[in-house]
Amino acid sequence: MKQGLVDDTEDVSLDFGSEEELALRKDKIRHPLATFFHLFFRVSAIVTYLLCDWFSNSFVACFVTILLLLSFDFWSVKNVTGRLLVGLRWWNQIDEDGKSHWVFEAKRVPSIAASTEAEARIFWLGLIICPVIWTMFFFSTLFSLKLKWLALVIAGISLQTANLYGYIHCKLGGQKSISRVTSRFFVTADVPKRQTRRISGDRTEEHGKTGTK
């Protein structure tokens, strides 16, 4: 009897992969370098704009430094941090006819190297808050008549708003594409049901005709 009980028992391995992946998405920052540089250039540009008069009397040096920081921020956010932290990417390409096309991509299938919730939160907060700050700088320079900084502030608004617009378009475009795929799936799944209904209806009509004969 004991031998039979021993033979009937077997080890069962349970798959906790999804739970472990969910815990990793909540707890860890998986791309610390990308997360750091996502905030470093844009925060450095803002701090340099606020404190440049204390460190240097040269307007040209401050202007060039802030513009370089904004350019580095635009390139890193557009080409690196968006792809790593939230799985989004956008760019512009020119076809053979010379026409310009904007391409917006969103990663649909989550992978092991997917971003965490903390990384996504840091990405979107930095992407939204910094253009708001540069917009406040625009009104402050306009009202204080510091018109020599106006071109730099407009450049900051333009570069950071471009990334914000591109990634919002990627996010909304990805959700629309997923909804289109699901709607197509339900439509294709409903087609066999309609066909079976039509076949059954035709058969009942045939049986009815034979019964009347």
Secondary structure, 3 states (H helix, E strand, C coil): CHHHHHHHCCCCCCCCHHHHHHHHHHHCCCCHHHHHHHHHHHHHHHHHHHHHHHHCCCHHHHHHHHHHHHHHHHHHHHHHHHHHHCCEEEEEEECCCCCEEEEEEECCCCCCCCCCHHHHHHHHHHHHHHHHHHHHHHHHHHHCCCHHHHHHHHHHHHHHHHHHHHHHHHHHHHHHHHHHHHHHHHHHHHHHHHHHHHHHHHHHHHHHHHHHC
